[in-house]
Amino acid sequence: MTTKTTSRGAASLPLNTILSGDCVAQMKKLPDESVDLVFADPPYNLQLKGELMRPDNSRVDAVDDEWDSFASFKTYDTFTRAWLKQARRILKPHGAIWVIGSYHNVFRLGAELQNQGFWILNDVVWRKSNPMPNFRGKRLTNAHETLIWASKSEGAKYTFNYEALKALNEGVQMRSDWVLPICTGHERLKDENGQKAHPTQKPESLLHRVILGTTNPGDVILDPFFGTGTTGAVAKAMGRDFIGIEREADYRRVAEARIAQVRAYDSDALQVSTSKRAEPRVAFGVLVERGMLRPGEVLHSLNGRHKARVRADGTLVCSEAKGSIHQVGAQLEGAPSCNGWTYWHFKRDGATVPIDLLRQQVRAEMAGD
């Protein structure tokens, strides 16, 4: 176990540890505003009535454990209200939460999230590429689960690695329907009897996408329903810290053994694609006041047809126009807009160089400060 001092300097967090016991009681021990993300896979309250059988009369290994049984919807709602209250308390102001559920409980989860002041950002449909069929043939095959992603409050500056998810999706903007398989084969953990170690084990691919898209290396992720440790395993591999809470001893043992085998990716592998909008803003005038470009120096357009002179205040001037690097470029090209950083070039030692290269040098210096 490692500990981490909070920003208030008084309390520490039991990082990379699986806490034993009731999730509400354990969360009450954690300090206010101390975690960056909560990923919660609470009991679904499936309300199963009797055994579920296949057409050949073999028994389906369904979720019929005691931890998924609640006396009534009111009891389930009281439980949901209690753990979400603690989750919101320990989230940092710009933290976020993911909850996952099925049609049995996800609508109740969504309502309580809004009741407590969370701000819903997206609901994501996890469409299972290999769902369990509906053996009774009386309903549609239940081929998806729903995740809700919410910030702690409206206007919070939550983490969203847009470009990283876009890169993961082969350069196409990530959608809110994710086609991923359920756990099978080597990923499905088994107990000493060769049976499923946990009936609702989530695939690592699902957690990879959540953690990649909505956290950064070094962030703290809390999973109050830790199960066999998928959240912890992926968090460790991806350079995040985790706190797990799990009341079932059998699940804790499996999770501990599983996570002990995980090797963290090296720091270079953890770097992800970022948006240019997220990079520090650099004004063209900064290049002038730093002497990287001199007042009076001539800039040339990318196509070589136009030129303009740099002025001391960071504007450009030519016979046809004057203004910012963007305004002058747009006027000369007769276009509604122009990216002056890629349009304008300067000459050094006989070579033509885009002014954007100078901007990147300034950004690199800012990142090193």
Phi, psi and chi 1 to 4 in degrees:
 res  aa     phi    psi   chi1   chi2   chi3   chi4
   1 MET       -  141.7 -177.8 -173.2   83.8      -
   2 THR  -118.5  158.5   57.3      -      -      -
   3 THR  -121.3  158.0   59.9      -      -      -
   4 LYS  -139.8  126.1 -178.3  174.3 -177.1  178.2
   5 THR   -74.3  135.8  -57.6      -      -      -
   6 THR   -76.7  170.2   66.6      -      -      -
   7 SER   -60.9  -23.5   59.0      -      -      -
   8 ARG   -82.3   -9.9  -62.6 -178.9 -178.1 -179.0
   9 GLY    77.8   -1.0      -      -      -      -
  10 ALA  -100.3  -47.9      -      -      -      -
  11 ALA  -102.7  160.6      -      -      -      -
  12 SER  -126.5  158.9   59.9      -      -      -
  13 LEU  -106.8  141.4  -65.8  173.8      -      -
  14 PRO   -82.0   74.2   31.6  -34.9      -      -
  15 LEU   -69.4  148.3  -62.7 -176.4      -      -
  16 ASN    55.1   42.4  -52.5  -47.2      -      -
  17 THR  -132.8  146.5  -58.9      -      -      -
  18 ILE  -102.8  112.5  -52.5  172.9      -      -
  19 LEU   -83.6  139.6  -56.3  176.4      -      -
  20 SER   -95.7  133.1  169.5      -      -      -
  21 GLY   127.7 -169.7      -      -      -      -
  22 ASP   -67.5  136.1  174.1   74.3      -      -
  23 CYS   -65.9  -38.5   67.2      -      -      -
  24 VAL   -65.7  -45.6  175.6      -      -      -
  25 ALA   -62.2  -40.5      -      -      -      -
  26 GLN   -72.0  -38.5  -70.9  -67.0   -9.0      -
  27 MET   -64.9  -31.9  -78.5 -166.8  -77.9      -
  28 LYS   -62.4  -21.9  -75.6 -178.8  177.4  179.1
  29 LYS   -83.2  -12.6  -59.8  175.5 -175.9  178.3
  30 LEU   -87.1  147.3  -59.9  176.8      -      -
  31 PRO   -71.4  156.8   21.7  -30.7      -      -
  32 ASP   -58.1  146.3  -65.8   -7.6      -      -
  33 GLU    47.2   54.1  -59.9  179.9   -6.1      -
  34 SER  -119.6   -9.5   56.1      -      -      -
  35 VAL  -122.9  153.3  -55.4      -      -      -
  36 ASP   -90.3  -32.3  -60.4  -77.6      -      -
  37 LEU  -147.1  142.0 -171.7   79.6      -      -
  38 VAL  -114.8  127.4  173.0      -      -      -
  39 PHE  -114.8  118.5 -178.6   87.2      -      -
  40 ALA  -123.7  126.5      -      -      -      -
  41 ASP  -120.5   73.3 -177.5   10.3      -      -
  42 PRO   -73.5  168.3   30.3  -36.9      -      -
  43 PRO   -53.8  141.6  -25.1   34.2      -      -
  44 TYR   -88.6  -12.7  -74.1    9.9      -      -
  45 ASN    54.7   59.3 -168.6   25.0      -      -
  46 LEU   -68.1  -20.7  -64.6 -179.1      -      -
  47 GLN    57.5   43.3  -50.3  131.9   51.0      -
  48 LEU   -69.5  139.2  -67.1  178.6      -      -
  49 LYS  -115.2  100.2  -52.2  -63.5 -177.4 -176.7
  50 GLY    81.5 -179.4      -      -      -      -
  51 GLU   -78.6  150.2  -69.2 -170.5  -18.6      -
  52 LEU  -104.4  125.8 -178.7   60.5      -      -
  53 MET  -117.0  148.7  -50.3  -60.8  -69.5      -
  54 ARG   -81.8  167.2  -64.0 -175.8  177.1   87.8
  55 PRO   -56.6  -27.0  -28.0   36.4      -      -
  56 ASP   -88.6   11.7   62.3    1.3      -      -
  57 ASN    72.0   10.7  -74.8  -32.7      -      -
  58 SER   -80.5  149.7   61.1      -      -      -
  59 ARG   -82.1  135.3 -178.1  177.5  178.1  -85.1
  60 VAL   -82.9  134.0  176.4      -      -      -
  61 ASP   -78.7   79.7 -173.4   13.6      -      -
  62 ALA   -90.7  174.3      -      -      -      -
  63 VAL   -84.5   98.6 -177.3      -      -      -
  64 ASP  -128.6   24.4   54.1    4.4      -      -
  65 ASP   -72.8  157.3  -58.2   81.6      -      -
  66 GLU   -61.4  -34.3 -176.3  -88.8  -26.3      -
  67 TRP   -68.0  -13.5   51.2 -102.2      -      -
  68 ASP  -100.9   10.2 -167.0   57.0      -      -
  69 SER  -106.5  127.6  -60.6      -      -      -
  70 PHE  -130.2  144.5  -67.1   82.6      -      -
  71 ALA   -66.4  -30.6      -      -      -      -
  72 SER  -162.6  169.3   64.5      -      -      -
  73 PHE   -62.2  -36.1  -74.3  131.3      -      -
  74 LYS   -61.0  -42.5 -178.4  178.5  180.0 -179.8
  75 THR   -63.4  -42.9  -56.4      -      -      -
  76 TYR   -64.3  -41.7 -173.7   80.7      -      -
  77 ASP   -64.6  -37.2  -68.4  -15.8      -      -
  78 THR   -64.2  -43.0  -60.9      -      -      -
  79 PHE   -61.9  -46.0  164.4   72.7      -      -
  80 THR   -61.6  -43.4  -60.3      -      -      -
  81 ARG   -60.6  -40.1 -170.4  176.0  -53.6  115.7
  82 ALA   -68.8  -46.5      -      -      -      -
  83 TRP   -75.4  -32.3   74.0 -101.4      -      -
  84 LEU   -67.7  -34.4  -83.6  176.1      -      -
  85 LYS   -60.3  -44.9  178.0 -179.1  177.8 -179.3
  86 GLN   -69.9  -37.9  -69.0  -55.4  -44.8      -
  87 ALA   -60.9  -41.9      -      -      -      -
  88 ARG   -67.9  -36.4 -168.3  163.8 -170.4  -86.6
  89 ARG   -63.1  -41.8  178.0 -174.8   63.1   80.5
  90 ILE   -87.6   -7.8   63.4  179.1      -      -
  91 LEU   -72.1  140.7  -91.7  178.1      -      -
  92 LYS   -65.4  159.5  -65.8  177.8 -178.6  178.2
  93 PRO   -53.8  -34.5  -27.6   35.7      -      -
  94 HIS  -105.8   22.7  -61.0  -53.2      -      -
  95 GLY   -80.7  176.8      -      -      -      -
  96 ALA  -146.8  167.7      -      -      -      -
  97 ILE  -134.3  143.5 -174.6  170.7      -      -
  98 TRP  -117.2  131.6  -74.4   84.2      -      -
  99 VAL  -124.1  147.0  -62.9      -      -      -
 100 ILE  -128.0  142.5 -177.9  170.3      -      -
 101 GLY  -162.5  179.7      -      -      -      -
 102 SER  -112.1 -176.0   68.9      -      -      -
 103 TYR   -61.7  -17.7   66.6   87.4      -      -
 104 HIS   -68.8  -31.3  -56.8   86.0      -      -
 105 ASN  -137.2  -14.2   69.7  -34.2      -      -
 106 VAL   -67.3  -29.6   73.7      -      -      -
 107 PHE   -71.9  -34.1  -56.7  107.2      -      -
 108 ARG   -69.5  -37.8  -48.4 -173.8   85.3   83.2
 109 LEU   -62.8  -46.0  -69.9  171.8      -      -
 110 GLY   -61.1  -42.1      -      -      -      -
 111 ALA   -63.7  -42.7      -      -      -      -
 112 GLU   -70.3  -34.4 -172.5   55.8   35.2      -
 113 LEU   -55.8  -47.8  -77.9  165.8      -      -
 114 GLN   -68.5  -37.9  -68.5 -179.2  -42.9      -
 115 ASN   -59.0  -34.1  -71.3  -17.7      -      -
 116 GLN   -91.2    1.6  -63.7 -155.9   19.9      -
 117 GLY    99.6    0.4      -      -      -      -
 118 PHE   -65.9  154.6  -71.6   95.6      -      -
 119 TRP  -115.3  112.4 -172.4 -104.5      -      -
 120 ILE   -70.7  126.0  -65.4  179.2      -      -
 121 LEU   -96.0  -43.6  -58.1  168.4      -      -
 122 ASN  -156.0  152.2  -85.1  116.7      -      -
 123 ASP  -110.7  138.6   66.7  -30.6      -      -
 124 VAL  -117.4  130.3  173.0      -      -      -
 125 VAL   -93.9  114.4  174.3      -      -      -
 126 TRP   -87.6  103.1  166.1   30.9      -      -
 127 ARG   -90.0  116.8 -173.7  157.9   66.4   87.4
 128 LYS   -78.1  124.5  -57.8  172.0 -177.0  178.7
 129 SER   -74.8  -14.8   57.8      -      -      -
 130 ASN  -138.5   61.4   53.2  -17.4      -      -
 131 PRO   -72.0  159.3   31.2  -37.5      -      -
 132 MET   -72.6  134.1 -179.5 -176.9  -66.2      -
 133 PRO   -69.7  163.2   24.6  -34.0      -      -
 134 ASN   -86.9  103.1 -175.5  -84.5      -      -
 135 PHE   -70.1  -29.0  -66.8  108.7      -      -
 136 ARG   -81.1  -17.0  -69.0  174.8  177.8  166.4
 137 GLY    67.7   24.7      -      -      -      -
 138 LYS  -108.6   -5.8  -65.1 -177.6  177.7 -179.6
 139 ARG  -142.9  171.4  -59.6 -174.0 -173.9 -177.3
 140 LEU   -65.7  149.0  -57.9  173.3      -      -
 141 THR   -61.3  126.3  -64.1      -      -      -
 142 ASN   -80.1   93.7 -174.6   23.5      -      -
 143 ALA  -105.3   12.4      -      -      -      -
 144 HIS  -149.5  161.0   77.3  -82.7      -      -
 145 GLU  -127.3  163.5  -66.6 -176.7   27.0      -
 146 THR  -117.8  132.9  -59.4      -      -      -
 147 LEU  -109.5  141.1  -62.5   93.6      -      -
 148 ILE  -115.0  127.9  -59.7  174.3      -      -
 149 TRP  -110.4  125.0  174.3   37.3      -      -
 150 ALA  -140.6  143.0      -      -      -      -
 151 SER   -85.4  165.3   58.3      -      -      -
 152 LYS   -64.4  -32.9 -174.6  172.4 -177.2  177.9
 153 SER  -155.9  163.8   60.0      -      -      -
 154 GLU   -63.4  134.2 -177.9 -179.7    5.4      -
 155 GLY    87.6   -2.8      -      -      -      -
 156 ALA   -66.4  145.1      -      -      -      -
 157 LYS   -90.8   70.8  -63.1  179.1 -179.4  178.2
 158 TYR   -68.8  159.0   54.7   89.3      -      -
 159 THR   -81.3  129.9  -64.2      -      -      -
 160 PHE  -145.6  108.2 -180.0   46.7      -      -
 161 ASN   -88.3   74.2  -62.5  -41.2      -      -
 162 TYR   -56.6  -49.7  168.3   83.3      -      -
 163 GLU   -65.6  -33.3  -66.4  -67.4  -21.2      -
 164 ALA   -66.1  -43.3      -      -      -      -
 165 LEU   -68.2  -35.3  -72.5  179.2      -      -
 166 LYS   -63.8  -42.2 -176.1  177.1  178.5 -179.5
 167 ALA   -64.6  -39.4      -      -      -      -
 168 LEU   -61.3  -28.3 -170.4   68.8      -      -
 169 ASN   -99.6   31.9 -160.6   36.6      -      -
 170 GLU    58.2   41.0  -64.2 -172.3  -21.4      -
 171 GLY    82.1    5.2      -      -      -      -
 172 VAL  -107.7  138.9  178.9      -      -      -
 173 GLN   -51.1  130.1 -175.7 -179.0   57.3      -
 174 MET   -66.4  130.9 -176.2   66.6   74.4      -
 175 ARG   -93.6  174.3  -67.0  160.6   45.0  116.5
 176 SER   -94.0   12.3   62.1      -      -      -
 177 ASP  -119.2  118.0   52.7  -21.1      -      -
 178 TRP  -111.5  120.6  -62.1   -6.6      -      -
 179 VAL   -97.4  106.4 -178.0      -      -      -
 180 LEU  -139.8  147.2  -60.8  167.4      -      -
 181 PRO   -78.9  155.2   29.5  -35.6      -      -
 182 ILE   -74.8  170.4   61.8  173.9      -      -
 183 CYS   -68.1  126.5  -73.4      -      -      -
 184 THR  -144.2  174.6   56.8      -      -      -
 185 GLY    57.4 -136.6      -      -      -      -
 186 HIS   -67.5  -22.9   70.6  -80.1      -      -
 187 GLU   -75.9  -26.7 -172.8  178.7   -2.2      -
 188 ARG   -72.8  113.4  171.3   61.2   75.5  175.0
 189 LEU   -74.7  141.1  -59.4  174.5      -      -
 190 LYS  -119.7  152.4  -57.3  -68.3 -178.5   64.1
 191 ASP   -88.1 -173.6   61.2   19.9      -      -
 192 GLU   -66.6  -14.7   59.3  -86.2   10.8      -
 193 ASN   -97.1    5.2  -61.4  -43.5      -      -
 194 GLY    79.9    9.5      -      -      -      -
 195 GLN   -94.3  163.9  -57.7  -61.0  -46.9      -
 196 LYS   -54.3  129.6  -66.6  178.0 -177.3  177.0
 197 ALA   -71.1  -28.2      -      -      -      -
 198 HIS  -148.3  133.5 -165.2  -69.0      -      -
 199 PRO   -72.2  -21.2   26.0  -35.4      -      -
 200 THR  -123.2   37.1   64.0      -      -      -
 201 GLN   -58.6  129.0  179.6 -172.7  -21.7      -
 202 LYS   -89.5  147.4  -63.6  -58.6 -179.1  -71.8
 203 PRO   -71.4  146.2   27.2  -34.9      -      -
 204 GLU   -63.4  -28.6  -68.1 -169.1    3.8      -
 205 SER   -61.1  -35.1   57.6      -      -      -
 206 LEU   -66.8  -46.5 -175.9   69.4      -      -
 207 LEU   -69.4  -33.4  -89.9  -63.4      -      -
 208 HIS   -58.1  -44.6 -178.7   99.1      -      -
 209 ARG   -66.6  -42.5 -166.7  167.9  -69.3 -170.5
 210 VAL   -63.6  -48.1  166.8      -      -      -
 211 ILE   -70.9  -40.9  -68.9  173.0      -      -
 212 LEU   -60.6  -42.8  177.1   75.5      -      -
 213 GLY   -81.5  -24.7      -      -      -      -
 214 THR  -130.6   14.9   58.4      -      -      -
 215 THR  -140.7  170.1   66.9      -      -      -
 216 ASN  -124.3  157.3  -65.3  -50.3      -      -
 217 PRO   -52.5  137.8  -29.0   37.0      -      -
 218 GLY    91.6  -11.8      -      -      -      -
 219 ASP   -68.3  157.9  -80.4   -3.1      -      -
 220 VAL  -105.4  124.9  178.5      -      -      -
 221 ILE  -114.3  126.0  -56.9  169.1      -      -
 222 LEU  -103.3  132.3  170.6   74.9      -      -
 223 ASP  -122.4  104.8 -173.8  -25.3      -      -
 224 PRO   -78.3   -8.9   27.2  -32.2      -      -
 225 PHE  -127.8   70.2  -52.4   97.5      -      -
 226 PHE   -69.5  -30.1 -157.8   62.6      -      -
 227 GLY    56.5 -131.2      -      -      -      -
 228 THR   -94.1   15.6   49.8      -      -      -
 229 GLY    88.6   26.4      -      -      -      -
 230 THR   -59.6  -44.2  -58.0      -      -      -
 231 THR   -59.6  -45.7  -59.9      -      -      -
 232 GLY   -65.5  -39.8      -      -      -      -
 233 ALA   -63.8  -45.5      -      -      -      -
 234 VAL   -71.1  -39.3  178.4      -      -      -
 235 ALA   -60.1  -45.2      -      -      -      -
 236 LYS   -61.9  -45.7  179.1  179.9  177.7 -179.6
 237 ALA   -60.6  -34.4      -      -      -      -
 238 MET   -97.9   15.9  -62.3 -176.6   68.9      -
 239 GLY    74.5   24.5      -      -      -      -
 240 ARG  -107.6  155.3  -81.3   70.8  165.0  169.1
 241 ASP   -92.9  151.8  -68.7  -49.1      -      -
 242 PHE  -133.6  157.1   70.7   86.5      -      -
 243 ILE  -130.7  121.9  -58.2  171.3      -      -
 244 GLY  -109.8  147.3      -      -      -      -
 245 ILE  -128.3  126.4  -55.8  174.3      -      -
 246 GLU  -150.7  126.9  177.9   51.4   56.7      -
 247 ARG   -88.1  -20.5   73.5  178.9 -166.0  179.7
 248 GLU   -88.5  119.8  -57.4  -67.9  -28.5      -
 249 ALA   -61.9  -38.1      -      -      -      -
 250 ASP   -61.8  -41.5  -71.5  -16.1      -      -
 251 TYR   -66.8  -39.7  -63.5  160.0      -      -
 252 ARG   -61.4  -42.5  -69.5 -163.1  -56.0  -87.1
 253 ARG   -61.9  -44.0  -76.5 -166.7  -68.0  -89.2
 254 VAL   -64.0  -43.7  172.3      -      -      -
 255 ALA   -63.8  -43.9      -      -      -      -
 256 GLU   -61.6  -44.6  -72.5  166.1   -4.2      -
 257 ALA   -65.3  -40.1      -      -      -      -
 258 ARG   -63.3  -49.7  173.5 -171.4 -169.7  179.2
 259 ILE   -68.1  -31.9  -66.3  170.0      -      -
 260 ALA   -61.1  -26.1      -      -      -      -
 261 GLN   -86.4   -8.2  -60.9  -61.6  -44.7      -
 262 VAL   -80.6  135.6  173.4      -      -      -
 263 ARG  -109.7  128.9  179.9  176.6  178.7 -179.5
 264 ALA   -69.5  142.8      -      -      -      -
 265 TYR   -66.3  152.6  -55.2  141.9      -      -
 266 ASP   -72.1  164.1   60.9   52.7      -      -
 267 SER   -61.4  -35.2   57.1      -      -      -
 268 ASP   -64.6  -38.0  -71.8  -20.0      -      -
 269 ALA   -70.0  -20.7      -      -      -      -
 270 LEU   -83.4  -12.2  -68.0  175.3      -      -
 271 GLN   -68.8  136.9  -61.2  -57.0  -48.7      -
 272 VAL  -124.7  164.4  -60.8      -      -      -
 273 SER   -64.5  139.1  -55.2      -      -      -
 274 THR  -124.0  157.6   57.7      -      -      -
 275 SER   -79.6  144.0  168.6      -      -      -
 276 LYS   -62.1  -28.6  -67.5 -166.3  179.0 -146.4
 277 ARG   -65.4  -24.7  -67.0 -178.7 -179.1  179.6
 278 ALA   -82.1  -13.1      -      -      -      -
 279 GLU   -74.8  152.2  -65.2  178.4  -42.7      -
 280 PRO   -58.2  137.9  -20.4   30.7      -      -
 281 ARG   -75.5  131.8 -175.6  178.2 -178.4  -82.9
 282 VAL  -124.3  120.4  177.1      -      -      -
 283 ALA   -78.1  147.3      -      -      -      -
 284 PHE   -58.9  -34.1  177.3   70.5      -      -
 285 GLY   -60.6  -25.5      -      -      -      -
 286 VAL   -61.9  -37.0  170.6      -      -      -
 287 LEU   -64.5  -34.6  -51.6 -174.2      -      -
 288 VAL   -73.0  -47.3  178.9      -      -      -
 289 GLU   -69.9  -21.5   63.2 -173.1    9.5      -
 290 ARG   -85.4   -6.7  -71.4 -165.7  177.6 -162.5
 291 GLY    81.3   10.9      -      -      -      -
 292 MET   -73.5  -29.1  -58.2  172.2   84.3      -
 293 LEU  -130.3  143.2  -69.7  170.8      -      -
 294 ARG  -103.1  144.0  -59.0  179.1  -58.8  -82.9
 295 PRO   -56.2  133.5  -27.2   36.1      -      -
 296 GLY    94.9  -13.9      -      -      -      -
 297 GLU   -68.6  144.8 -173.1  165.0   -4.6      -
 298 VAL   -93.7  130.7  175.7      -      -      -
 299 LEU  -106.2  148.5  -59.8 -176.2      -      -
 300 HIS  -118.3  143.5  -58.6  -93.2      -      -
 301 SER   -70.7  159.1   63.9      -      -      -
 302 LEU   -57.8  -38.7  175.9   62.0      -      -
 303 ASN   -84.7   -3.4   54.5   27.9      -      -
 304 GLY    79.2    1.5      -      -      -      -
 305 ARG   -83.7  -23.1  -65.3 -161.3  -50.4 -108.7
 306 HIS  -129.1  157.2  -56.7  -71.3      -      -
 307 LYS  -146.1  155.9   60.7 -176.7  179.7  179.2
 308 ALA  -151.0  157.8      -      -      -      -
 309 ARG  -102.9  146.1  -69.7 -174.0  178.4  -84.0
 310 VAL   -79.8  135.0  177.7      -      -      -
 311 ARG  -106.2  161.8  -61.5 -155.9  -66.1 -173.8
 312 ALA   -63.3  -23.8      -      -      -      -
 313 ASP   -91.7    9.7   63.1   -4.7      -      -
 314 GLY    85.4   14.4      -      -      -      -
 315 THR  -104.5  171.0   58.9      -      -      -
 316 LEU  -116.1  155.5  -59.1 -175.1      -      -
 317 VAL  -143.7  140.7   62.2      -      -      -
 318 CYS  -148.7  179.6   63.8      -      -      -
 319 SER   -64.4  -27.4   58.1      -      -      -
 320 GLU   -96.3  -19.2  -62.2   94.4  -22.4      -
 321 ALA  -162.5  165.2      -      -      -      -
 322 LYS  -152.4  150.6   62.6 -179.5  178.0 -179.8
 323 GLY   148.2 -156.6      -      -      -      -
 324 SER   -71.5  168.9   71.8      -      -      -
 325 ILE   -60.1  -30.9   56.8  173.9      -      -
 326 HIS   -77.9  -43.9  -46.7  -65.4      -      -
 327 GLN   -64.6  -44.4  -68.1  168.4  -24.5      -
 328 VAL   -66.8  -42.7  173.1      -      -      -
 329 GLY   -59.7  -44.0      -      -      -      -
 330 ALA   -64.9  -42.1      -      -      -      -
 331 GLN   -64.8  -42.0  -70.0 -177.6   55.1      -
 332 LEU   -66.5  -32.4  -68.0  174.8      -      -
 333 GLU   -92.6   -4.7  -66.0  -64.0  -28.2      -
 334 GLY    62.8   35.2      -      -      -      -
 335 ALA  -112.0  155.5      -      -      -      -
 336 PRO   -67.6  -25.3   22.7  -33.4      -      -
 337 SER  -155.0  165.8   62.9      -      -      -
 338 CYS  -156.9  136.3  172.5      -      -      -
 339 ASN   -86.9   97.2 -176.6  -12.2      -      -
 340 GLY   -61.9  -26.0      -      -      -      -
 341 TRP   -65.6  -35.2  -69.4  107.0      -      -
 342 THR   -95.9  -17.3   57.0      -      -      -
 343 TYR   -79.4  -40.4 -179.0   79.6      -      -
 344 TRP   -95.0  141.3  -67.3  107.9      -      -
 345 HIS  -131.2  155.4  -67.5   64.0      -      -
 346 PHE  -125.0  167.3   64.8   98.4      -      -
 347 LYS  -113.6  133.5  -68.7 -170.5  175.1  179.2
 348 ARG  -139.0  124.3  -72.8  -71.5 -172.2  -84.5
 349 ASP    51.9   40.0  -58.1  -37.9      -      -
 350 GLY    82.9   -4.1      -      -      -      -
 351 ALA  -103.4  147.5      -      -      -      -
 352 THR   -96.9  123.2  -59.3      -      -      -
 353 VAL  -125.9  134.6 -176.1      -      -      -
 354 PRO   -70.3  142.6   25.0  -33.7      -      -
 355 ILE   -65.0  -18.1   61.2  172.4      -      -
 356 ASP   -63.8  -25.6 -166.4   41.6      -      -
 357 LEU   -62.5  -38.6 -178.1   64.6      -      -
 358 LEU   -67.2  -38.5  -58.9  178.4      -      -
 359 ARG   -61.9  -41.3  178.6  171.8   64.8  159.6
 360 GLN   -65.2  -33.2  -64.6  -55.8  -35.9      -
 361 GLN   -63.9  -42.5  -69.3  177.3    9.3      -
 362 VAL   -64.5  -42.9  174.2      -      -      -
 363 ARG   -61.1  -39.7  -76.9  177.4  168.3  165.5
 364 ALA   -63.2  -39.1      -      -      -      -
 365 GLU   -65.4  -40.6  -66.7  172.4   10.7      -
 366 MET   -64.4  -38.2  -65.5  169.3   69.2      -
 367 ALA   -68.2  -28.0      -      -      -      -
 368 GLY   -83.6  -11.7      -      -      -      -
 369 ASP   -70.1      -  -70.4  -17.2      -      -
